[in-house]
Each structure stands twice: as C-alpha cells, then as structure tokens.
C-alpha cells in the first residue's frame, strides 16, 4: 500500500478502507491522510455494525448490521443500500464475498449459515441455508470457492461442501470452548482457529487424493492470556495476526514447518481490539478497537503510521482492499 504520489491519488479507488462501529455508523477513510471521506449514518431501524466485507472488484461493500446484510455501492456517495438481505433471525456475525462477487456467505447467532445470490431479486436471494445448530461466530470461503469453514459457540469447526451440500468434516479442538475466529492461508494449505481462552490451533489441509487426513493437526499455542477476538493470516501466509481483549495485536511469523514465533506486539490501542485486515502486500495492518479508533500499522516496524478518529463508540470491524481489482 504505497503512499500516494500526489493529492489527486488520494481520491482514486485504489485503497478502500472502511470501519464499522457500535455507534451504528460506517466510515470510509483516506488511508494516508486519516480523513474520513464518507459516512453512512445510522437510520431508523439500523443497529450496530458487526462485520464488513469488500468485493474483489471493489464495487460493493457488505455490512452486517444486526440481523440484516446491507450492500452498498462503494463508488457512490449515496447513504442508501443497493440491496438489503433480510433472512437471519439474530445478529449476523460474519460475511464474505465469493471471488467472482456472484454470491455472499453469512453466519449468524441464529445458528445458520446462508448463501445469498447477488444476482437475484433480494426477496428471493437466499440460495442456500445450512443448519449449524448453534451460534456461528465466523465463516470463511475456501480459496477453491467450493467449501466453507465455520466456527461456533459450542467449540466446533466445520467444513461445508457446497457441491454435496453437507458438513463434510468437523473438528472440536478444545471441547466446548467457543471458537471465535478462523482463517485460511490464501492457497488453502493451512487453517488457524482461535478460541475464547486465547488459544490458537493450526491444521495443515491435505488434498483428499493424498490419502492423508483432510485436516492434519500440526500445532497449538497460547496467543493471549485473555479473550481472542480475531485471528488472520497475511496474504503471503508468512504471518498470523491475533487480536485480543488485552488491547494488543500480536504478529506471529510462520516457518515452513508451521512453527509460530512471536515477532511483534502492536501496542497503542487502549481497549479491546476486535478486528484486523492486512494490505494486499502484507506490509500493513488495519485494526479496530473499543477505544473508538482504528489504526494503520507498518508491519516492518510494528509502529502506528495513522490513527482514524471519528467513531463515537467502539470500532468493532474493519475492511481493507488495496490490491488489484
């Protein structure tokens, strides 16, 4: 995410940086100036913003707001959503676009995972519903676009096969300790999960044709002594970021043999850190915190290079897209 060469570069769409908050607002930021360039304010029936996702082509922003999913046009200045997906009966905790931007996945405290067809009429857009049976904390799309990985409040991690429409694998690494967050390497080779006790669990993913187990446990480690809120592998799969109630973000380097070594502790937030997002080149990290701010960190130095001030309550989610469309 190189700095803009001129002031005009600030206004292009090369870097999309968005935060969401318990103040019910979504804010777009100029990454390098720290200026808030656009605010989507609270509306009459809206609620807290739980998660954000940006489509690969940078056209659409999805926002999980209470029980609904709002789809916004990123290039527009309108505060009205293009689409509202209404089908969950409790908080939506996780959202993500598929690589082609044709569908969206969501997980909810209502115990379901839904796939929404972005090309259909919103009233008929639920393409598929998977019954997880307990509150879903996170769901991600495998890079092959044919599987989902979810984690839940009862301590399970599940793989959902989108071709056969079944839960094809289930892991319970720590009994009934809730799994808070899951993240996959960009090549699908490695899965990391973090739980409420600050533990991280790591699996190597094997191809079924190898005869080895699909999920091969390789290591586990205590990332934080307090609640872990998010774990995220960098796009180059060389680092893992873990966010926590202890106000820090920890950066772990990953060896080819899956040894995780603590490289840096990012210190600056005053309260819980809820979410993070890497730049496409893995050189920067954005974080969102209960201290009402978001921060941009330089990975090489571990220092804050920009702070984003404007939310009036906890900033609990962030999204960054600075890669090629």
Buried (B, 14 or more C-beta within 10 A) or exposed (E): BEEBEEEEEBEEEBBBBBBBBBBBBBBBBBBBEBEBBBEBEBEEEBBBBBBBBBBBBBBBBBBBBBBBBBBBBBEEEEEEBBBEBEBBEBBBBBBBBBEEBEBBBBBBBBBBBBBBBBEEEBEEBBBBEBEBEBBBBBBBBBBEEEBBBBBBBBBBBBBBBBEEEEBBBEBEBBEEBBBBBBBBBEEBBBBBBBBBBBBBBBBBBBEEEEEEEBBBEBBBBEBBEBBBBBBBBBBBBBBBBBBBBBBBBBBBBBEEEBEBEEBBEBEBBEBBBBBBBBBBBBBBBBBBBBBBBBBBBBBEEBBBBBEBEBBEEBBBBBBBBBBEE
